[in-house]
Structure formats: C-alpha cells, structure tokens
C-alpha cells in the first residue's frame, strides 16, 4: 500500500517574488482581496497556513483608487485616541490626507488575525504616485481586480 505525503513549506524555503500593481481606477475591496491572497501565499500550490509563503507587493497610484456607490461620503473610519469617544473621518477626508491608508486598512482586515499577519503586511508597499523606490528588486507588473 502506497503512503501519500503532504508537502509542508518551511520558513525560507519558498522564494518570494516582487509584484507591481497599478491601483489606478481599481475598486478598493476587489483589489484588496486579491492583494491579501498574494500576501498570504494562497495563489501558490505550496501554500502552508502557518508559514509565510506570500510574495512582496508594490502598489502605485494609491490616490486613484475608487469606491462604488456613495462610499466616499458614507464610509467612516474610526479609531480610539485614549480619550472618551472615538475620532472619525469619511473616506473622502482620508483620501485627501493619507490615501495609502485606505488600501492598507482594507488589506489588513482581510489577513488572518495573528502574528503572521504583521509579517505579511510588512511585505505590502503602497505609494501615492507612480514612482516607487523598489526598482532594484525588479517587480513584475501584474494586473489585478480586472472588472
């Protein structure tokens, strides 16, 4: 009788690639879900839940992302400051101040809630404009969230 073996990836065993994503005119949720899959490594056949098997993702043009419907005015981002009550701002206000955080928060909430998620989120590099400082890593352009 033949015994079947399961493959389990070990840390440092999987070669991590660098991918370049252009977020211009992309819907935030759809783009974030595909980026989260790449960061976790679920796009690979060697995916292992307890090991970081994902790739690095460089996102450009983060200020040009799109929400559907009336989310620019109705979506609220809230956070606790240490004082009573929470601070809050709309998505349009956040886009004006920190456009990178809109996509970063969407991806963060789609990752697992554990210590490994911190390492996965560190592999996400988001930039406002079309320029990024990662040319030396030679990121491969990839088209995500095609609707």
Secondary structure, DSSP 8 states (H G I E B T S, - for coil): ----------TTTS---EEEEE-TT-BHHHHHHHHHHHHHTTTSTT--TTS----EEEEE-GGG-B--TTHHHH-EEEEE-SSSSEEEEEHHHHHHH-HHHHHHHHHHTTS-SSHHHHHHHHTEEE-SSS--S-GGGT-EE------
